[in-house]
Amino acid sequence: MIGSTLGLYLMGRFARTLLGIFGAICALIYVVDFVEMLRRAGDLPGVTTAYVALVSLLRVPSISEQTLPFVILAGSMFAFVNLTRKLELVVARAAGISVWQILAPPVLLALLIGMFCTSTYSPLAAILKQRADQMETGMFGRTRQDVDSSLWIRQRSLDGQAIIRAEQSSNSGTVLANVTAYVYEADGRFQERVEAARAELLPGVWTLHDARIMALGEEPRSVEKYMLATSLTAEQVTQSFVPPAAVPFWSLPDVARRMQAAGLDSVGYRLRYLSLLALPALLVAMVLIAASFSLRFFRFGGIPRMVTGGVVAGFVLYVATKLVSDLGGAGFLSAPIAAWSPAIVGCMLGSLVLLHQEDG
């Protein structure tokens, strides 16, 4: 095994490199977001520059969290190339240390960073994002979800199932306009269709105002109020408007369970939870990919081409992760496969390339 002195030295070099790159990216994100937010709030009365700066600062952790795989990839490649350029890795290899022993410290560091991000940084970023969204709503007025946003709700209750569609929603989805409800009996048979000008969520019931009821074999009839039983609460409907990225990691399983029990779509929350669990493995995959394209000796030449290949490979893995995540969110793939497959495939491909390069 690699000695503790060399291991700590390599881990320290990697940690300083990653911290520098991550800090630079966070600063760039903050400046760009602050300038854009300041432009949008320039004509608003009573909004100070300090207030806008605080909102932008609260948004930085959630945005920077998405760049973490690229930070690990770029930091690992820079550290490997720098160690190779200074012949430190050459000396280590000449002393009989294999590439797998050299990779142990950065892989361990990537695992620790991934676990810290999943357990601490991501929940903190979600809480700060919620606070930033509240401040932004107070600054600009109602959010996009509260204005001219269509809404689909599938619910279950003791009376059966119902699918509700509204052309407009307000008050975080508890007040609907231009509503169409498809009501089914407990055994799944279609019962009736209800159209209403407005619907309001009250405890245990949707109240549809100025409703028109159309049932099979019956003449359409109009009523002033139509009561549709529901097991949804105002909190659950409001929660459906909160994106999964704004929900803390430790709350995601409970939110997904309550959403599924209420008949709402919980795939995004389960996928977000599993993706955060798979984040340490994804960061390890980025380290292995970086090592595959960065351990070439300088005297062999071709370093720029190798580095470019590593960047392209990391970008392809990131795009594949997003693509598979979208397929999982759309229901074409199961949530565990969508969350874990990019990280597992990335680790396997990186290990395969290293085995071919180092062990023939």
Backbone torsions as a table, in degrees:
resi	resn	phi	psi	omega
1	MET	NA	153.9	179.2
2	ILE	-67.2	143.8	-178.9
3	GLY	-67.6	155.9	-178.0
4	SER	-65.9	-36.5	-179.1
5	THR	-63.5	-49.2	179.0
6	LEU	-66.6	-38.4	179.4
7	GLY	-62.6	-45.8	177.9
8	LEU	-66.2	-34.6	178.4
9	TYR	-64.7	-47.3	179.2
10	LEU	-63.8	-41.4	179.6
11	MET	-64.6	-38.9	178.1
12	GLY	-65.1	-40.7	178.2
13	ARG	-62.3	-44.4	179.3
14	PHE	-65.9	-41.6	-178.6
15	ALA	-63.0	-43.2	179.1
16	ARG	-64.9	-40.8	179.4
17	THR	-64.2	-47.3	-179.3
18	LEU	-63.9	-40.3	-179.5
19	LEU	-65.1	-40.5	178.9
20	GLY	-64.2	-44.9	-179.8
21	ILE	-66.8	-42.1	-179.4
22	PHE	-65.4	-39.6	177.9
23	GLY	-64.6	-40.2	178.7
24	ALA	-65.0	-40.4	179.2
25	ILE	-66.8	-41.4	178.2
26	CYS	-62.4	-41.3	178.5
27	ALA	-63.9	-41.3	178.7
28	LEU	-65.0	-42.5	178.2
29	ILE	-61.3	-43.2	-178.6
30	TYR	-64.2	-43.8	-178.7
31	VAL	-63.9	-46.8	-178.9
32	VAL	-63.8	-45.9	-178.7
33	ASP	-67.0	-37.9	179.4
34	PHE	-64.8	-42.9	178.9
35	VAL	-64.2	-43.2	179.6
36	GLU	-66.4	-43.2	178.7
37	MET	-64.6	-38.4	179.1
38	LEU	-66.4	-35.5	177.5
39	ARG	-65.3	-42.4	-179.1
40	ARG	-69.3	-33.7	-176.1
41	ALA	-96.6	8.9	-174.8
42	GLY	-62.8	-32.9	-176.1
43	ASP	-99.6	3.6	-177.9
44	LEU	-82.5	132.1	179.5
45	PRO	-74.3	141.4	175.0
46	GLY	79.9	3.1	-179.7
47	VAL	-99.1	117.9	-177.4
48	THR	-93.3	162.7	178.3
49	THR	-64.8	-37.0	178.6
50	ALA	-63.3	-38.1	179.1
51	TYR	-65.9	-43.9	178.0
52	VAL	-63.5	-40.1	178.8
53	ALA	-62.9	-37.4	178.8
54	LEU	-67.6	-41.8	178.4
55	VAL	-61.2	-44.8	178.7
56	SER	-63.4	-39.1	179.8
57	LEU	-64.0	-38.1	179.5
58	LEU	-70.0	-23.6	-179.5
59	ARG	-83.9	-18.5	-174.4
60	VAL	-61.1	-46.4	-176.8
61	PRO	-58.5	-42.6	-178.6
62	SER	-67.5	-35.0	178.4
63	ILE	-73.9	-43.6	-178.5
64	SER	-67.2	-24.6	178.3
65	GLU	-60.4	-33.7	-179.2
66	GLN	-71.5	-20.4	-178.7
67	THR	-91.0	-1.1	-173.6
68	LEU	-59.4	-43.3	177.2
69	PRO	-58.4	-39.6	178.0
70	PHE	-68.2	-34.5	177.0
71	VAL	-62.5	-45.4	179.3
72	ILE	-63.9	-42.1	179.8
73	LEU	-63.7	-51.7	-177.8
74	ALA	-65.8	-42.6	179.9
75	GLY	-64.2	-41.0	179.6
76	SER	-66.1	-43.0	179.3
77	MET	-64.1	-43.1	179.4
78	PHE	-62.9	-42.9	-178.9
79	ALA	-66.5	-43.7	179.7
80	PHE	-63.3	-45.5	-179.7
81	VAL	-63.8	-39.7	-180.0
82	ASN	-66.3	-41.4	177.9
83	LEU	-66.4	-36.3	178.2
84	THR	-70.9	-39.8	-179.0
85	ARG	-63.1	-35.7	179.3
86	LYS	-88.0	7.3	176.7
87	LEU	64.5	15.0	178.5
88	GLU	-68.7	-41.1	176.5
89	LEU	-69.1	-31.2	177.1
90	VAL	-63.0	-44.3	178.6
91	VAL	-64.2	-41.9	179.5
92	ALA	-63.5	-42.0	179.0
93	ARG	-66.9	-35.5	179.0
94	ALA	-67.6	-25.7	178.2
95	ALA	-81.3	3.0	176.5
96	GLY	94.3	11.7	179.7
97	ILE	-88.2	126.0	-178.0
98	SER	-79.3	167.4	179.7
99	VAL	-66.1	-28.0	179.8
100	TRP	-70.4	-35.3	175.1
101	GLN	-69.4	-36.6	177.5
102	ILE	-66.9	-34.7	-178.7
103	LEU	-76.3	-16.0	-176.2
104	ALA	-59.1	-47.5	179.4
105	PRO	-61.9	-48.8	178.9
106	PRO	-65.4	-33.9	177.1
107	VAL	-65.9	-42.9	177.0
108	LEU	-62.5	-41.1	178.4
109	LEU	-63.6	-40.6	178.1
110	ALA	-63.4	-40.1	177.0
111	LEU	-62.6	-44.0	-179.9
112	LEU	-64.6	-41.3	178.2
113	ILE	-64.3	-42.6	179.1
114	GLY	-62.5	-42.5	179.3
115	MET	-68.1	-38.0	177.0
116	PHE	-65.4	-42.3	179.8
117	CYS	-64.5	-42.1	-178.7
118	THR	-67.9	-44.3	-172.3
119	SER	-86.5	-27.7	-172.4
120	THR	-124.9	-54.9	-173.1
121	TYR	-66.6	-44.8	-178.5
122	SER	-64.1	-46.4	175.6
123	PRO	-59.9	-40.1	178.1
124	LEU	-64.5	-41.6	178.5
125	ALA	-63.4	-38.2	179.0
126	ALA	-65.9	-41.5	178.9
127	ILE	-64.6	-43.9	178.8
128	LEU	-65.6	-35.0	178.3
129	LYS	-66.9	-40.6	176.6
130	GLN	-61.0	-42.4	178.3
131	ARG	-64.8	-41.2	178.5
132	ALA	-64.3	-39.1	178.0
133	ASP	-64.1	-39.9	177.8
134	GLN	-63.8	-43.9	179.0
135	MET	-66.0	-37.9	178.6
136	GLU	-67.3	-37.2	176.7
137	THR	-63.8	-42.4	177.6
138	GLY	-66.9	-25.3	-177.9
139	MET	-83.6	-42.6	-175.5
140	PHE	-102.9	-6.5	-177.2
141	GLY	102.1	-151.5	-176.7
142	ARG	-67.5	149.5	-178.5
143	THR	-78.0	170.3	-178.8
144	ARG	-62.0	-34.0	-178.4
145	GLN	-69.9	-18.6	-178.4
146	ASP	-91.6	-1.1	-175.2
147	VAL	-130.8	119.0	172.1
148	ASP	50.1	47.3	179.6
149	SER	-118.4	124.8	178.1
150	SER	-72.3	157.1	-172.7
151	LEU	-147.1	136.1	172.3
152	TRP	-119.0	132.9	178.3
153	ILE	-132.2	128.0	171.9
154	ARG	-111.9	124.4	-174.3
155	GLN	-130.3	158.8	173.7
156	ARG	-124.8	143.2	177.1
157	SER	-147.5	-178.9	179.3
158	LEU	-64.6	-28.2	-178.7
159	ASP	-83.0	-12.5	-178.8
160	GLY	135.3	-159.0	-178.4
161	GLN	-106.8	159.7	177.2
162	ALA	-152.1	144.4	174.8
163	ILE	-116.1	123.2	-175.5
164	ILE	-115.5	130.7	174.9
165	ARG	-123.8	134.5	178.5
166	ALA	-131.2	136.0	178.6
167	GLU	-74.2	-28.0	178.5
168	GLN	-137.8	150.7	177.6
169	SER	-142.0	151.2	177.7
170	SER	-147.1	172.0	-179.4
171	ASN	54.9	44.0	178.4
172	SER	59.0	35.8	173.6
173	GLY	89.7	-0.2	-179.5
174	THR	-87.9	-10.4	174.8
175	VAL	-126.9	123.6	-175.1
176	LEU	-119.9	154.1	177.9
177	ALA	-130.1	147.0	-178.3
178	ASN	54.1	67.3	-170.1
179	VAL	-98.7	140.3	170.5
180	THR	-128.6	124.2	-178.3
181	ALA	-119.7	128.8	175.6
182	TYR	-104.3	113.9	-171.8
183	VAL	-104.9	132.6	179.8
184	TYR	-120.5	151.2	176.9
185	GLU	-76.9	174.0	-175.6
186	ALA	-63.4	-28.5	-179.8
187	ASP	-87.8	4.7	176.4
188	GLY	95.0	-3.2	179.0
189	ARG	-77.4	143.2	-180.0
190	PHE	-66.6	134.0	-178.0
191	GLN	-106.0	-56.0	-177.2
192	GLU	-166.6	164.4	175.5
193	ARG	-116.7	134.7	-176.0
194	VAL	-125.0	127.5	174.8
195	GLU	-114.7	135.9	-177.0
196	ALA	-144.1	153.0	178.4
197	ALA	-74.3	-31.2	-176.9
198	ARG	-153.5	148.2	177.1
199	ALA	-135.9	144.2	-179.0
200	GLU	-133.4	134.4	180.0
201	LEU	-87.4	119.6	174.2
202	LEU	-116.1	167.3	-179.0
203	PRO	-55.6	112.9	175.7
204	GLY	81.6	2.3	-175.2
205	VAL	-158.7	143.9	166.2
206	TRP	-92.6	128.3	176.1
207	THR	-102.9	112.2	-179.7
208	LEU	-99.0	120.5	-177.2
209	HIS	-94.9	143.5	179.7
210	ASP	52.7	57.6	-172.9
211	ALA	-93.8	150.3	174.6
212	ARG	-123.9	121.7	-172.1
213	ILE	-105.7	130.8	178.4
214	MET	-128.2	114.3	-179.5
215	ALA	-120.5	157.6	-179.2
216	LEU	-65.4	130.7	176.9
217	GLY	76.8	9.5	-179.0
218	GLU	-129.3	155.1	175.5
219	GLU	-74.9	141.4	176.2
220	PRO	-59.0	142.1	179.2
221	ARG	-136.1	152.5	-178.7
222	SER	-112.5	140.4	177.6
223	VAL	-133.5	154.9	179.6
224	GLU	-72.0	-39.0	179.1
225	LYS	-137.7	140.3	175.6
226	TYR	-126.0	125.7	-176.9
227	MET	-100.7	120.3	179.4
228	LEU	-115.8	114.4	-177.9
229	ALA	-63.7	146.3	180.0
230	THR	-150.8	151.2	173.5
231	SER	-100.0	1.1	-180.0
232	LEU	-75.6	146.9	172.6
233	THR	-110.2	162.8	178.4
234	ALA	-59.8	-35.2	179.4
235	GLU	-64.6	-40.0	-179.4
236	GLN	-68.6	-40.5	178.1
237	VAL	-66.2	-42.2	177.7
238	THR	-63.4	-38.3	-180.0
239	GLN	-63.9	-31.3	180.0
240	SER	-64.6	-19.3	177.6
241	PHE	-87.9	-9.8	179.2
242	VAL	-86.2	120.5	-179.6
243	PRO	-64.9	152.1	-179.5
244	PRO	-56.5	-32.4	-178.8
245	ALA	-66.3	-19.5	-179.4
246	ALA	-94.3	3.4	178.8
247	VAL	-101.0	128.1	179.3
248	PRO	-58.8	149.6	-175.7
249	PHE	-55.5	-45.2	-175.7
250	TRP	-70.6	-16.6	179.3
251	SER	-94.6	-12.2	-175.0
252	LEU	-60.7	-45.7	180.0
253	PRO	-60.6	-42.2	-179.4
254	ASP	-66.6	-41.9	178.5
255	VAL	-63.0	-44.7	179.0
256	ALA	-62.6	-40.7	179.9
257	ARG	-65.1	-43.1	179.7
258	ARG	-69.2	-37.1	177.5
259	MET	-64.7	-42.7	179.9
260	GLN	-67.2	-39.9	178.3
261	ALA	-63.7	-30.3	179.8
262	ALA	-85.8	-4.1	179.7
263	GLY	89.5	6.2	178.7
264	LEU	-89.1	162.7	-178.2
265	ASP	-73.6	119.9	-178.0
266	SER	-114.8	8.5	-175.5
267	VAL	-62.3	-42.6	-177.9
268	GLY	-61.5	-36.8	-179.1
269	TYR	-73.9	-39.7	177.0
270	ARG	-67.4	-39.2	179.0
271	LEU	-66.2	-39.8	177.4
272	ARG	-62.8	-42.1	-180.0
273	TYR	-63.1	-47.5	-179.4
274	LEU	-68.8	-33.1	178.2
275	SER	-65.8	-38.0	176.6
276	LEU	-68.5	-35.2	175.5
277	LEU	-64.9	-34.4	-178.8
278	ALA	-84.5	-5.2	-176.7
279	LEU	-58.4	-44.0	177.7
280	PRO	-57.2	-40.5	178.6
281	ALA	-66.8	-35.7	178.1
282	LEU	-66.1	-38.8	178.3
283	LEU	-67.9	-36.7	174.9
284	VAL	-62.7	-40.2	177.6
285	ALA	-60.9	-38.9	178.2
286	MET	-64.7	-38.0	177.8
287	VAL	-65.1	-43.6	-179.4
288	LEU	-65.6	-39.6	177.6
289	ILE	-65.3	-42.0	178.1
290	ALA	-61.7	-41.9	179.2
291	ALA	-65.5	-34.1	-179.1
292	SER	-63.6	-27.5	-175.7
293	PHE	-112.8	8.8	-172.6
294	SER	-129.8	-1.3	-175.5
295	LEU	-96.9	9.8	179.1
296	ARG	-72.0	136.7	179.3
297	PHE	-67.4	143.6	-177.9
298	PHE	-64.3	-30.0	-177.4
299	ARG	-71.0	-16.4	176.3
300	PHE	-81.6	-15.2	-179.6
301	GLY	73.7	-178.2	177.2
302	GLY	75.7	18.6	-177.9
303	ILE	-64.9	-46.7	178.7
304	PRO	-57.4	-40.0	179.8
305	ARG	-66.7	-38.0	178.8
306	MET	-67.4	-42.5	179.6
307	VAL	-64.2	-42.6	177.3
308	THR	-60.5	-41.3	176.9
309	GLY	-61.7	-39.2	177.6
310	GLY	-64.7	-42.0	178.0
311	VAL	-62.4	-44.2	-179.9
312	VAL	-64.0	-42.9	-180.0
313	ALA	-63.3	-42.2	177.5
314	GLY	-64.8	-39.0	178.8
315	PHE	-65.7	-41.0	178.2
316	VAL	-62.2	-41.9	178.2
317	LEU	-63.7	-39.6	178.9
318	TYR	-65.3	-43.8	178.3
319	VAL	-63.9	-40.7	177.8
320	ALA	-62.6	-37.7	177.7
321	THR	-62.2	-44.6	178.9
322	LYS	-66.3	-39.7	-179.6
323	LEU	-64.4	-46.9	179.7
324	VAL	-64.8	-36.7	177.2
325	SER	-63.0	-41.4	177.3
326	ASP	-64.7	-39.7	177.3
327	LEU	-64.8	-38.3	176.2
328	GLY	-66.6	-40.0	178.3
329	GLY	-65.5	-30.4	178.7
330	ALA	-83.6	-6.0	177.4
331	GLY	91.6	4.2	179.0
332	PHE	-77.8	-24.4	176.9
333	LEU	-127.9	151.3	175.6
334	SER	-69.8	152.7	-177.1
335	ALA	-59.6	-44.0	178.6
336	PRO	-61.3	-40.5	179.3
337	ILE	-67.1	-43.4	-179.4
338	ALA	-64.1	-33.1	-176.8
339	ALA	-82.5	-40.1	-170.6
340	TRP	-97.5	-25.7	-173.2
341	SER	-61.9	-42.0	179.2
342	PRO	-61.6	-41.5	-179.3
343	ALA	-66.2	-42.9	-179.0
344	ILE	-67.1	-45.6	179.5
345	VAL	-63.5	-40.8	178.0
346	GLY	-61.3	-43.4	177.7
347	CYS	-63.4	-41.7	-178.9
348	MET	-66.9	-43.0	179.9
349	LEU	-66.8	-42.8	177.3
350	GLY	-61.2	-43.0	178.1
351	SER	-65.7	-37.9	179.7
352	LEU	-63.4	-44.2	180.0
353	VAL	-64.1	-42.7	179.3
354	LEU	-65.3	-39.3	176.4
355	LEU	-62.2	-39.8	178.8
356	HIS	-67.7	-40.1	-177.0
357	GLN	-74.1	-41.3	-170.4
358	GLU	-95.5	-36.7	-174.8
359	ASP	-112.7	9.4	177.0
360	GLY	77.9	NA	NA
